[in-house]
């Protein structure tokens, strides 16, 4: 899982193996350690709600994505179009824009490999 912060935007990109983990109901976890000072941890999970949600703290953050939307995205792979959500804050300026996508290059490589390994009649 790759996380990219840019102001009030968080981009989360996963590969197809991580997508498979999510789709079977398990969490995908990422951690970044800043030396001995602190660690940032994020756990990505699916839930039945129609909106994305973020809970916890920077030390242990849980990001919940709508299962139906993620399954629909998975059915369209490979695609550059990901999912976008707005996670409201106390003020409009604190709203977090969330972008979620599956690595297109990973999807394209897998699709190409599958085509080359499929026996031709």
N, C-alpha and C positions, 0 to 999 in steps of 0.2 A: 504494500500500500504506500502510495506517495501522497504527502500532504503539502500543499502550497498555500501559504498565507500571503495576502496582499491587501493591506488595509482592512476593510470590512468584508473581505471575500475569502472564503476557504474553498480550495479545490481539492477534491479527494479522487484519486485515480487508482484503480485496482486492476490486476490482471485477471485472466479467465480462471486460474486456479483459485484465487481469492473469491471470485464471483461464485464459483461452485460451493465453496465453504459457506458463504452467505445463504445461497439458495437451499442448502440442506438444513438451515436453521442454526448454524454456529456463528460465532463472532470472529471477525478478523481484527487482530490487534497490531498496533504499531507503537514503538517507543523511541524517543530520542533522548540521549543522556548528554547533558551539558557538563562534561567532566564530572566532578564530585559535587557540583553546586545543586543540581536538580535534574529531574527527568520529566519529560512531557509524555503522557500516555494517552492513546485514543483507542477505544474499542468500537468497532463498527458492527451494527446489528440491524436486522430487519424487524419491523413490527407491523401490525395490522392497521394502524392509523393511516389516514390519507396524507398527512403532512410529516415532514421531517422534524426531528426534535433533538436538542442537545442538552445534556445534563452533566453535572459533576463539576470538576475543576480542571485546570491545566495539568495537574499531576495525575488525574484519573478521569478522563472525559469519556462519556458514552454518547455516540452519535447513532440515532435510530432513523432508518430510512423506510419509507412505505414499501412494503413487500410487493404489492401489486405493480407499482411503478417500476421497481427494479426487475421484476420478472418480465414486464413488457419490454424494457430496454434489452434484456438478455435475448429475447426472441428476435430482436432486430439486428443483432451483431453480425458482422462488424459495421459499426456506424461511428461517425465523429460526433453525432448529436447525443449529448448526455442528458442528465436531469438537472433541473435548477429549482432551488427552493429559497425562500426568504425566511430566516429564523428571526422573528421579531425581538427587539430589545425594549428597554424601558422608554427609549426615545427613538424616533425614526433614524437618527444618526448612528444608533447602536445596533441596528438591524444587520444581521450577518447574511450575506449572500452565499449560498452553498451551491457549488457545482460538483456533480458526481458523474464520473464516466469510467468506462472500461477501456483499457489501453487498446486502441485501434490496431496498432502494429502487432500486438500479441494476437488479437483476433484474426488479422489478415494472415499472419504466419501459420496459424493453426488451420485456417480454411485452405490455404495453399497446400499444406502438408497432407491434409485429408484427401484433397483431390488427387495428389500424386500417389497415394497409397491405395486408392480405390481401384480394384481391378476393372479393366475395360472389357466389355463384351466383344 
